[in-house]
C-alpha cells in the first residue's frame, strides 16, 4: 500500500483544507494525475505520486488536514 499525504504547497504551510476530491474509492489513477483540490493561502491541486487503485479516503471534503497526514490509500500496480 501507498499513501497520498497532504503535501506542503509552499514552505510555511502547516495544514490545508480538502476542498474537493477528484477521485473516488475504486478509481484507477496514474502518477501525475490530480486527486484533490486543496485550499491553503491559495487554491492548489494535489497530484498523485503513484499508479494504482484508490482503496480508502481518510478525510472528508471541507476538513483541514496537517501536512504529511495520509489522506488517500492506494493499492499500487505491480
N, C-alpha and C positions, 0 to 999 in steps of 0.2 A: 504494500500500500504506500501511497504517496499523499502528501497533504499540500494544498494550496493555502498559504498563510496570508494574513493581512500584511501587505508589503508597505514599507515606508516610501511614500511617493515624493518626499522631499526630506532633507537631512534632519529637521527638527520634529518631524511627525511622530506622535506617540500613539495616536488612535485615529480611527476613521469610521464613518457611518456607511454601512452597506445600503446603498440607495436602491439597487435593483440587481437581482441575479439574472444573467443572460443564459443560464443553463439550468437543467433540472436533473433530479436523480434519474439515472438510467441513460442519460445522454452520453454519446461518444464525443470526446474532444481531442484536439490535436495541440501539440506545442505551438505557442504563439496565438492561440485563439482567445478572444476576450471572454471572460467568465462572469464578471461583475462590474457594476458602476459604483465607485466609491466617492464619497463627499468628505473632504478634509482640506479646508482653506483653498478650495477649488474642486473641480469635478475631474475624476481620474477613472481610467479603465484598467481593471486588474486583468492581467494576461496569464494564461496557463503556461507553466514550465514543463508540463507533462502531456503525454498522449495516453489515453485510456478511457475508462468509463467512470462517470460520476456515481459513487456508491453512497455518499452521505453529504448533507449540507448541515453544518453545525449551528448556524445562526440564522436569524430571520431578517428580512428586509426591514430597514429602519433602525437596526441595532448598531450601537457603537462597539467597536472591537479594538483591543490593544494591538499594536504592531507585533508581528511574529506569532499571533494566535492562529491556529489552524481553523479555516472556515469551510473548506471542502476536502472530502476524502476521495481519492482517485485510485481505482484499480488499474495499474499501469499495464499496457500491452507488453507482451514478451517478445 
